[in-house]
Amino acid sequence: MASMDNVCDIIIFGGHGDLSFRKLIPALYHLSNDGYLSHESRIVIVTRQHLSDEEHEVLVRTKLEEFLGEGAFVESKFQRFLSQLYMATVDFDNEESYTGLKSLLDLYPERERVNYLSTSPDFFATICKMLKTRNLISPQSRVVLEKPIGRDLVSSRAINVEVLKYFEERQIYRIDHYLGKDTVQNIMALRFSNRFFMPLWDANNIDHVQITVSESVGVEGRWGYYDEYGAMRDMIQNHLMQLLCLIAMEPPCSLEADSVRDEKVKVLRSLRPMSPADIEKKTVRAQYTPGSIDGKPVPGYREGTGMAESTTETFAAVRVDIDNWRWNGVPFYLRSGKRMSKRNSEIVIQFKTIPYSIFANKGSCISQNKLVISLQPKESIQLKLMNKIPGLSDQMRLQQVELELNSPINEARKPEAYERLLLDVIRSNPTLFMRLDEVEAAWKWADVILQGWADNVVPMKKYPAGSDGPSASIQLVVQDGVNWNGE
């Protein structure tokens, strides 16, 4: 069991929302029962609903049974976890409604507080202002901001400026749950603790990098939200950009939070800005149309929504160039889409082919060394190498084999990303969270593409649900002599 010295109050605004029930409360349940969160800590569920304690207990029990996974819900553990749960009914923009929450928190005025804003970003400034007005912010308080933080640089900056009126930058934790995945964190371990990777990690040896996040699901009841953002804002500008930074960044001088984040910001500032001609050649946007998933028909993005004229992309692909000494000339291909043929998130580091092959292989050079880092549906790391095909052939022939680099898991259960991130907030470790200049640098680059799309520099393409995306995304890489991994 871990040390249980992390005593704090964790306040979840939007505590009855989908994210809270699906990810946050299950993560806290595990942290508490696995000994990473003191049993003296309180978890305050802030909601606008008026429920009795009994109704709230039934609701939390039902949701935990649904989202914890098979066999994870244990009655005795739930009863102990229940003793840490409190509820406060708050109308976010009504100061008087914070009275009950204040009374609850004032029982331990010196305790560290984690304020998790699992709400629409429209409420971020309001909630922070009310916390300040009711004297509920101390130097030891933290605030966690869920994405999306704005739709562009201007709106993102406006939200951050408001939050910074009440919290200092060191107290603000802008979360990206992809960075909580063990395999994502392992990128730094692979790169910076293995000597043989160090001289290979540059333009002299790497041909290109692919980052793919594809989902077989559609917008699943989130159409109103998703139509405001789309694939570029929802996925590429944040999740995929964070993965790109970890692959491309220089070695930090230490694992201190600002050392790591300084190097990520340098990558974002080195992204080559796109001209209208670049946007036309190097980006693809598309919407899914009716198709089938697992043999079952599914509607298109616009069907049944009453929004037949929506211009929001459900698929985006971009070629990114980094203008610095390490990566000059190495294309990074990013793509993300809804209603794809399969759920798949991976990073592919494709190394250059050998200069000349002495092996027969029916006349072809098949040297395809690559490092494949899979995040979903199963986390794994594979190094693909060439090896001799066994047999008595008069000519030595080769085949690709996979060297598994996955660490053995000694724990009975693999922790979820939100467990790592919540624990880091509790421990006041901001390494895996985005700093303000990092957020603004990513938006500055993405805004140029989004404006080009708004000006229709790149026409909207179509792709059937259940496919691998539009043919234009294939052409995006083929024009550089590349194929998407696995296609």
N, C-alpha and C positions, 0 to 999 in steps of 0.2 A: 504493500500500500504506500501511496505517496504521502508526503508531509501535508498536514491539514492546517497550515498556518495562514492561509489566505482568507481572512475574515473581512467581508465587505457586504455592502448592500447592492444588489443588482436590480435596477429598475428598468423594466421592458415596456416602453411606450408602444402601443399597438400590440399589446400582449395577447390579444385574441385574434390576431391576423394569421394568415397562412404561413408566413415565414416563422413566426414565433412557435406555432404548434408543430410545424414540420421539422424545424431545425433547432431553434434556440432552446426551447424547453427540454427536448430530448437530450441535447448536448449538456445542459446543466444537470439533468438527471444522472447522466453518466459521470460527469466530473465530481458530483457529490458522492455518488456511490463508489467510485473508484478511488476516493480519497484525495482528490486534487482541489476540492472546494470544502472549506470548513463547514461542518454542520451548524455552526453558529451563524453563518452567513444567511442573509434573507434575500429571497427572490420576490420582487414585488411586480405583479402583473397589473399594468395600468391599461384600462379599457374604458371605452365610452358606454359600455353596456352596464345595465343595473342587474346584477345577479346576486342571489343569496350565496352564502358560503357553501351550502350543500349543492346548489346548482353549479357553482364554479368547480367544486371537487369532481362532480360527475363529468363535466366537460373536459377537464384536464385528464382525467383517467381515460376517457374515451379516445382522446387524441393521442395520448402516449401509447395506448394499446395499438392504435392504428399505425403510428410512425416509428416506434422503437425497433421494429423488426421482430421476427419470430423468436420467441423464447427470452426476449430481453426484459419484458415486463414481469416483475416479481412483486407480489402483493406486499411483502414485508418491507422491501426497498421503497416501494411507492409510499407506504404509510410514513416511513421516516422522511422521505423527500417532501411529502405533503406538509410536514411540520415546518419546513423552511418557506413554504409558499404563502404569500399574502396577496390581497387584491385591493386595488384602489380605483374607484370610478372617477374619471377626469374628463371634462370637456376641454380639449386642448387650449382653446382660445378664451376660456372663461376663468379668470383669476380666482374667483371664489371657489370654484370646483376643486382647486388644488389643496383645500384645507385638510381633507382626510389624508392625502399623501404626505403633507407636511407634518401632521401629527404623528404619523407612523415613522417617518424618517427622523424626526426630532427626538425620538426615544434614544437614539445613538448618534448625537450630533457630531462626534469626532470620527465616526467611522468613514472609511473610504467608500465612495459611491461610483458605480458604473451606470451611467445613463445610456441605455441602448435605444436609439430612435428607429424602431422598426415601423416607420410610418411613411406616408408620402413626404417627399422633400418640401412640399408646401408648408408643412408644419414644423420643420426644423427650427427656423428662427423663432417662431411663436413659443414653442416648448422651452427653448433655451432662455428666452426672455422671461417667461413665467417662473422658471427655476431660479433665475437671478432675483426677480421681484420678491419671491417668497423666501429668499435667503437660503436656498437649498444647494448652492454651489460653494464648495470650499477649494483650497489649493490642491487637495488630494482627490477631487472629483475628476472623472473622465466622461467623455461623451463619445459614443460610437455612431457614426453616420453610415446608414445603408445606402447603396447606390439605388437609383441614379442620382448623382448630385448635379442636377442641371441637364439641359439639352445641348448646350454649347458653352464656349468659353465665357460669354457674357453672363448667362444665367447661372453657371457654376460659380463664377466669381461673386455674383450677388449673394448667393446662398452662403458661401464661405465667409464673406465679409460680415454678414449678419451674425453667424455663429461665433465669429472671432470677437464680437463685441462682448461676449459673455464667458467664453472659454479661451484660454491661451492655446497657441498652436500645439504645445507639448501635451495638452489635455485632449486633443482631438484625434480620434482613431477612425480613419476612412477605410472601410472594410472592403476587401475583395476576396470572396471565399475561395477562389482558386489557389490563392497563396497559402491556404491552410492545408492543402493536400500534401501528404508526406512525399509523394513522388516529385512534386514541384519543388519542394525544399531540397530534395536530393540532387537537383540540378547543380546547386552550389557545391555540394559535397563531391559530386562527380568531377566537376570542373577544377576545383581548387584544392583537392586532396590527392589527385592522381597525376603523377608526373608525366605519364605517357600521353595524356590528353592535352597538356599545356602547349607543346609545340605544334599540335595539329589544329588548334582552335583559332583559325584565321583564314584569310582569303587565299593563302597559298595552298591550303589543303581541303577546304570546304567548298563544295560546288554551289549548294543552295540550302536553304532551310524552309521547311513547310510547317505551318501551325494550323491545325484543323480542329474545329469544335462543331460537330454536326449532331443534330437532335432529330429523332424520329417523331417526336411529339410536335403538335402545333402550338398555338398560343394558349390553348386549354383554359378558357374562361378569363384570360387576361387581355382580351382583345383591346379594350379601352386603354389600358396602360401601354400595351405593346405598340399600338398604332401611333402613339406619340413619340416613340423612340426608334424602333426598327433595329435591324441586325448590327448596323455600324455603331450606333450609340449604346445598344444593350450589351454587345459582346466584344466587338473588335476594339473600340476605343479604350476599353478597360481591361477585360480578362485577357484577350490575346496580346494586347500591348504589354501587360505585365509579364507574360510568358516570354515575349520577345526580349524584354529588358534583361531577364535572368540569363537567357542564352547569350546575349550580345555584350553584357556589361564587362568592364575591366575588373580585375581582382580588387576587392575593397581592402583597405589597410587592416580591417578587423571586422568582426561580426557585430560591432556596435551599430545601432539603428541608423544613425546618420551616415556612417561610412558606407553601408549598403545602399541607402537611398540616394546618396550623392552620386554613386556610379550609375544608378538607374536613370537619374535625371540627365546625366551626360549623354546616355543613349538617346533619350527622347529629344534632346536638343540637337542631336546629330542626324535625325530623320530628314531625308531630302524633301523639301517642300515640292508640291506638285503644281505644274502649270495646267491650264485647261487641256492641252494636248496630252500631258501625262495622265490626267484623270481619264481621258477617253481611251487611252491605250492600256493603262495599268489597273483599272478598277472595273468591277462588275457588280451590278445590283439586279435583283430579281425577286419575283413573288411566286409562291407556289399556287398551282391550279389544281382542280380535282384530280385525284389519283387513288392509289391503294397502298395500304400499309398492312403487312402480314396477311395479304389476300383479302382485306376488307376495304371497301370503298370509303374514302374520306373526302370531305368537301374542300374546296379551294379556300384561300385566305379571305376572299371577299364574300363568299357564299354565306347567306344567312345572317349577315351583319348589318345590312342596310347601308353599307359604305362601298358602293360599287366603284367609286372613283378614287379609292385610297391609293396613294403613291408611296406607301411605306414598304421598304424592302424587307423581305423575310430571309434573304440570302445576300451575303456580301463577300466579295473576294478582292484582295488588293495585293499588288506587288509593292513591297517596301524596300527602299534603298537606304543604307546607313553610310553617311559620308564621314568616315574616319579611317585611320591607317589600318586597323584590324579588319574591317569589313568592306572596304572599297571594292565594288564589283561583284559582291555576293548578294543575290536577290533573296529576300525573305517573302514567302508567299503565305498570306493569311486568308482563311476562309471560314465562314460560319453560316449555318442555315437551319431553318425549321423544316419539319416534314421531309427529312432526308431518308435515304434507304436504311440507315442504321444509326444508332447512337454511338458516337465515336469521337474521342478527344485525344489528339496525339501531336507530338512534336517529332519531326523527322530531320535529323542532321545528315545530309547526303554528302559524303566525301567524294573528292574527285577521283576519276578512274586512274589506273596506273598508266604511265606513258606508253608502254608497249607490252603486249601479252606474248609470252613464249609458249602458252598452252593452246591446245587445238580448239576444243569446244566448237567444233564444226565451223571454224573460221571466225567466230565472234569473240570479242572481248567482253566478258560478263562481270568484270570486277565492280561490284556494287556494295562497297562498304558503307554502312549507314548505322546510325544510332537512333533507335526508335523509342521514344518515351511516351508511354500510353497512360492517360489519366482516367479515361472512361471507355467502356464500362468496367474494365479491370485495370488497376494500376500495375504497370510493369515497365521494365527497362531492358531492352534487347540490343546487343551489338551484333550486327550481321556481317559475317566474314566469309571468305571463300575457302573451300576445303576440297580435297580430292574425293572423287566418287570412287568408292571401293570397287575392286574388280580387277580382271586380268587383261583389260584392253591394252592394245599396243601403243595407244596414245593416252597420256595423262589428261583426264578431263576433270572439270571442277564443278562444284555446286555451292550454293549459298547455304550456310548453316547459321543458327542463332545461338549466341552466347547469352544466357540469362544472367542479368545483373541484379536481380531482385533480392533485397535483404530478407532473411528469414524473420517471420513475425512470431515472437515468443508469447505475445499476449493472446488471451483467449478471444479478444475482439479488437478489430482495428479501429482506432479512434477516427471520428469524422472530422472534416475540415473545421467546422464551427467549434468543436471542442478545443482544438489548438488555438484558434483565434480568440475565443472568449477567455481562455486561460492566459493568453498573452496580455489581454487588456487588464485582467485581474492582477497580473504581475507587473503591470506598467511597462511592458516591453513593446515598443511601437515598430519593430523591425519589419514586420510583415504588413504594415499598413501604409497607406499613401500619404505623403507629405504634400502640402499645398502646391509647391512649385512643380511637383511631379504631376499632379492632376492638371494643372494649367498647361504644362508643356504638351501633354497628350491631347488635350482639347484643341490647342493651337494648331497642331498638325491635322487632326481629324476635321476641324471646321472647314478647311480648304476643300476637302473632298465633298463634304456635305453640301457646301454652297454650290459646287460644280454639279452635283446631282439635282439640287433644287433648280438650277438653271437648265437642266435636262441635257447637260453635256454628254452624259451616258444614258441612253434610253433604258427604260425598265424592261428586263427580260422576263421570260416565264419558264417555269419548270414544273413537271407533274409531281404531286406529292408521292413520296416513296422512291424518288430517283436520287441521283447523285448531284443534283443541281443543274443549272443551265449549261448548254454546250459552250457558252461564252467563257465559263470558268476553265474549261479544258483548253480553249484557245489561249487564254491568258498565260498559261504555263507552256503550252506547246510552242508558242512563238519564240520562246527562249530555249527550245529543245529539251523540255522537262515534262514529265508526267506526274500527276498526283499519285502519292503512294497508294498502292493497292488497286489502282485502276489501269 
